[in-house]
Amino acid sequence: MAEFFDLILNIDQSLGVWAVQYGAWIYLILALIIFGETGLVVLPFLPGDSLLFIAGAFGASGLLDPVLLGGILIVAAILGNTVNYSIGRYIGPKVFSTNYRFLDRKALIKTHAFYEKHGGKTIVLSRFLPLFRTFAPFVAGVGSMSVLRFELFNVLGAVLWVGGLITLGYFFGNVPIIKEHLNTIVLIGVAAAAVPALLGVLWKLLGRSSNAG
């Protein structure tokens, strides 16, 4: 577990070490991280954007195969959203009136409002928005978007998100000024997703304390 968090927090250094140490298994590890962030509403803090960008940079260095990497991670992103959507359909609209300990209701309601405003485009747009991309497929499932329509937006969003960021990393990830600040980029990416979730938990705890008082 410690090694996993070390990979996330020092991904510019750890990813290269892991790629050498685990060989082809690194593709599965990266796929599981992308799947977890997009498929499980309890893991919105995983570094999707920064992970894809830095993996693309390693693709340019020859440590990873960028085409194979992109293909595997696109499939992982599609499957993640599909699982998330299916869970939303199973739970249904009652999620908005029932308190689930594992759900950040504020993030859920914000995502629902975003979904109501932008419709199916939310599935594509949310791919580029930390936190939103974790909840958007879930909300689409709760809202009973048709499977075919969802999957069309799902596939399009996965291709644009994964393909786009890996391509950016491939061409710009090894530019000296960017390479020198990769850790900062990763931490900003993690914070963008984790801080809102942590604030939501803190708000709930404060609310419970005040109610108890």
N, C-alpha and C positions, 0 to 999 in steps of 0.2 A: 504493500500500500504506500509506503514511504517513497519507493521508487516511482510509483505512478504520479504522485504529487510533485516529485522532483522533475519528472518529464514535463508536467504542465507549467511549472513555475520557471524552469530553466530550459525551455524547449529548444532554444537556439543551440545550446550545447548538448543537451541530453538526447535530442532526436538523432543526431549524428552518431552518438555512442550506441544508442539502441539499434540503429540501423545496421551497424557493424556487428553488434553482439547477437542480435536475433535474426539477422538476414531477412529472408522473405516474410517472416512472421511480423515484421514491422508494419506491413500493409494491413494485416488483420488487426493489430493494435490500434492503428489510426482509424480504421473502419469502425471499430467498437466505440471509439471516442465520438466520432461523428454520429454514429447511430444513437448513442446514449444522449447526446445533446439535443438531437432532433426528435427522438422517439420517446423519451421519458421526461415527464413534466417535473420530476424531482431533480433533474440534472441540468438546469439552465446555465450553470456557471462554467461548464466546460468550454475550453477555448476554440470554438469553431473557426472563426475568421482568421485569427492569428495562426492557428494550426495549419490551415490550408495554405496560407501565404508562405509560411516557413517551409512547409513540405515542398511547395513549388520551387523554393530557392535551392533545396537539397536536390531536387530533380535537375536543376540547371548544373549543379556540381557533379552530376553523374552518380551520386550515392543512391538515388531512387530513380525508377523509370517513370517519367512524368505522365506518359500515356496510360500505363498500367495503373498508376496511382490515381489519376483522374477517373478512370473507369470504375475502379473498386469503390472509391469514395462517393461517386455519384450514385452508385447502387445502394451504398450504406445510407446516404441521405434520403433516397426515395423510400427505402424500407423503414427508416426511422419515422418519417412523416406518416407512412401508411399505418404503422403500429399505433402511433399517437392518435391518428384519426379514428381508428377502430376502437380504441379505449374510450374516446369521446362519444362515439355512437352508442357504445355499450352502457355508459353511465347516464347519458342523456341530459335533458334540460334541468333535472333536479340538482345538478352540480351548482347552479346559481342560487339555490335556496338551502343547500345543505353544507354544513361546515366539514370539509375534509382536511384532516390534519396535514396531509402532504401537499396541499394545494395553496398557492398564494392567490387568494381570491381577488385582491386588488389588481394583480397582473392579469388575471383571467378576465376580469371585467373590462380593463383597458383594452385588452386584445379583442374582446367581443365588440367593443365600440369601434375599434379599427376595422374589424371584419364587416360590421354593419355598414360602414362608410364606403369601404373599397371593394366589398364583395369578394369574388374569387381571386381578384388580383392580390388579395392579402397573402395568399399562399406563396406567391412569387415575391412580393415586396418584403414580407417578413423574413425571408431567408437572409436578408442583409441587415436585420435588426436584432441584436442580441436580446434575449428574453422573449421577444415577440415570436421569434421563429420556433421556440419550444412550445408555446401555447397556441399558436395559430392553427395547426392541424387538429389539435384537440378541440378547439372551439368550432372548427368546421365540422367535426364529427358530431359534436353536441347539437349544432345547428342543422344537422341532417343534410348537408350538401351531398348531392348524388356522387356515388363512387367514381363514375366515369369522369365527371367534371373535376372532381378533386384530383384525380390522378393525372389529368392533363396539366393542371397548374403545378402539381407536385413535381412531375418530371421536368417541366420547363424551368421551374425554380431551382431544382437541384443542378441541372446542367449549367445554368447561368451562374449560380453561386459557387459551386465547386470548380467548374471550369474556369470561371473568371478569376477567382482568387489564386488558384494554382498557376494560371498563366501570368498574373501580375507578379507572383513570387518568383516564377521562372525567369522573368526578364528584369525584375528590379530588386529581388531579394538579396542579391550579392553586390549591389551598389554599396561602396564603402560606408557612406554616411548612414544608410539604412541598416546595413549589417551591424554597425557599431551600436545601434540602438534597438536591436531586436528584442532584448529583454524588456525594455520600456514598452514597446509595441504589444508584447504579450501581456504584460501586467495591466495595461490600459484595456485590452480586450477582455481579460478576466474580470477586471473591476466593473466594466460596463455591464456585464451580465450578473455578477455576484452582488454588487452593492445594492441594486434595487431589491433583490430577493432578501438580502439580510435586513434591509430597512423595513421590509414588509413583515418579517418575523418579529423584529424589535417592536414595531407598532402594535402587533397583536399582543405581545407580552405586556406592553405598557397598558393596553386597553383592558386586559384581564386584571392587571394589578389595580387599576383605578376602579373597576367594577367591584372587585373584591373588597376594596376599602370603603 
